[in-house]
Structure formats: C-alpha cells, structure tokens
Amino acid sequence: MHPRLSRRTAVVALAAVASVAALMPAREAAAQAATPIKFVLDWKLQGIHAWYYLAEDKGYFAEEKLAVTIDQGEGSAATVTKVMAGAYQAGFGDVNAIVQNAAAKPGQAPVMVYMLYNRAPYALIVKSSSPVKTPNDFEGRTLGTPAGGAAARMFPVIAAKAGIDAGKVKWTNVAPNLQEQLLLKDHVDGAAVFSVTSYMNLVAQGVDPDKDIRWFHYGDYGVELYGNGVMVSQQLVKEKPEAVAGLVRAVNKAVRDTIANPDAAIAALMKREPLLNKDLEKRRLMYTLRTIMLTPEVATQGLGDVSDARFARSFLQLKEAFDLQRVPTTAEVFDRRFLPPLPERKIAVK
C-alpha cells in the first residue's frame, strides 16, 4: 500500500473515531436530561387511561424531556398514599383523598395539578325493579362495596346532603369484579360504585345500564365533589417544577387529541393490552367524557382547572362527612400554576 494513502486512511479513521467519541457524551447528556417520572394509574388499564398512552406514542412526554413510566393502580384513593410514600412521583387519582390526607398531614399530601373528572364519578345503584326509588329508601338496605371503595368512603357526603340516616344503611364487602353480579343476583340490595367502571361492567354482562339499573349519582344530590386528576408529589413540585409543567402540557395535549380522535387513543391503549375489548373500552371512554369530564364548567374554565368557590364548598362537605381535623386551603390541594394558558385548554362542550 502506498505510504501516503495509508497515512491518509489513518487520519480519516482517527477523525471518524474522534467524531463518534464526541457524539457519545452528547447522547449521554441528552439521555440524562430526561427527567424520570414514575406514574401510577387509579386502576387496571381501561379506556379512561388512553390519553396517557397516546401522549407516549405521540412523543409528548419526550418533547418535554420526560421519561414517564406508567404502572397500573389499585384504586383512586390508593394513588394518593403511593405518591405520599415516595413510591411514585405522580399519578392519576382522587382529589378528595388528597383533601383528607392534607387535613391530617399538612405538607405531605400530593398536589393536584390537572383536574380531569370535573364531576366525581360516585353513584349508588339498584336494579330498576328495586323498591328503592329515593335516597331515603336505602335506609335498612344492604349495599355492596369493595374494601376501601371510594364511593363507599364518600357515602357520608351524599347521606348528609340527601337526608339519609347513614346509621341505618348496612354494608358488606365484595370483590371488585363481583360487585355488579352480586347486585344482579340479589345478594345485595344495591352497590356504591365508581360509575365509569360499573357502567361498562354492566354492559359487559349483557345489561342495559340505562334501562335495567337505577342510578343515584352523588352530583345530582348536592354533592359538589370533584374526582380524579393528575397529582404530583410535593418533592417533584419543589425540585422539578419544569417537569411538572411539562407533564401537564403533555397530558393536556393528549386529552385534547383524545376528544378529537377517540379511536386513535383507544388504539394506543390496545397496543399495551391487546386482550381488552376495544369496543367496550371506547364506549367507556365516551361515557366518561360525556358524563363527568365535558361539563358546562369545563366549557367556561377549560380542561384541567377547578372553580375555587365550588372547590372550597366541597372541602366543607368532606369536613362534615369525615369530621376532618382541619380544612386545608385550596392551594394545599390544587396548584394551577402549571396549567397551560386557557386557549390551549378550551374545548367545545356539546
């Protein structure tokens, strides 16, 4: 080989090696720049979780330099305790559980940063043939509930507003997957349910939940509670506020996209859990959007926000129902600083 050619080849090779070596720190730095966030859902994968996976597939988390890991949950109230314990930095869970924890342990409870369920999805249900036709008719009846079920925990609130003597209502714990079956077979007189879950469980069992079931939605009886939303730990707010803002922006984009194209969102969900019933989960998603998310209040205030006046009243309802030691301030429970501008959260509500 010609000596000049070999030297030239060597120079080119060394330059190539140097270029690769120079790129490696840059790539490592980019990877390190992504903030890891462990995110826990409220329950097993369902249509109501589709926007999180759509955000992942569309790169919304990556755009915000976030590495979000999403795990299934064990209940909307359990999300709060998991974030409080430090096992997760963020999650999708019940704001009312935040209020109760903030009342007892100031400064330790997570903070809600994006409200998704403008109307709490709690309800009491009976068969349409049941003699229970008003809330007072629940007195002397037996209601089924999963252990620690959010609707049962919030029962004192509807009892106080609807004039039910809570002491005259009996309770029995049932397995979550058997709740509707036991009602249909008359093993219990009624059930305290998470409506967006129970509605589709009934559909899956061949029951028409609009005709065969009588619903007592808490919100129809003066209960002003909000429901589930995106919460983050106090530590994440203090140490990584830019990550919190990025998480909220990504979720907000994905929720808007889901409303515009539900099929795309469900497709993202099905990639994670192909054994789900695609049609049933889309129906669950649409039911949730229609009944507890796209409300007149949301049409005015936009996605993710709350009414301060209503929020404060809901705290008083919780205090009365649970004899809270103190009533936390709204700022302890909800932080709107991370919400995108209103034009980015505005949505048409039909």
Secondary structure as UniProt FT lines:
FT   HELIX           3..33
FT   STRAND          35..40
FT   HELIX           47..49
FT   HELIX           50..57
FT   TURN            58..59
FT   HELIX           60..63
FT   TURN            64..65
FT   STRAND          66..71
FT   HELIX           76..84
FT   TURN            85..86
FT   STRAND          90..94
FT   HELIX           95..104
FT   TURN            106..108
FT   STRAND          111..115
FT   STRAND          122..127
FT   TURN            128..129
FT   HELIX           135..138
FT   TURN            139..140
FT   STRAND          142..145
FT   TURN            147..148
FT   HELIX           150..153
FT   HELIX           155..162
FT   HELIX           166..168
FT   STRAND          170..173
FT   HELIX           176..178
FT   HELIX           179..184
FT   TURN            185..186
FT   STRAND          190..194
FT   HELIX           195..204
FT   TURN            205..206
FT   TURN            209..212
FT   STRAND          213..217
FT   HELIX           218..221
FT   STRAND          228..232
FT   HELIX           234..239
FT   HELIX           241..260
FT   HELIX           262..272
FT   TURN            274..275
FT   HELIX           278..288
FT   HELIX           289..293
FT   HELIX           296..301
FT   HELIX           308..322
FT   HELIX           330..333
FT   HELIX           336..338
FT   HELIX           342..345
//
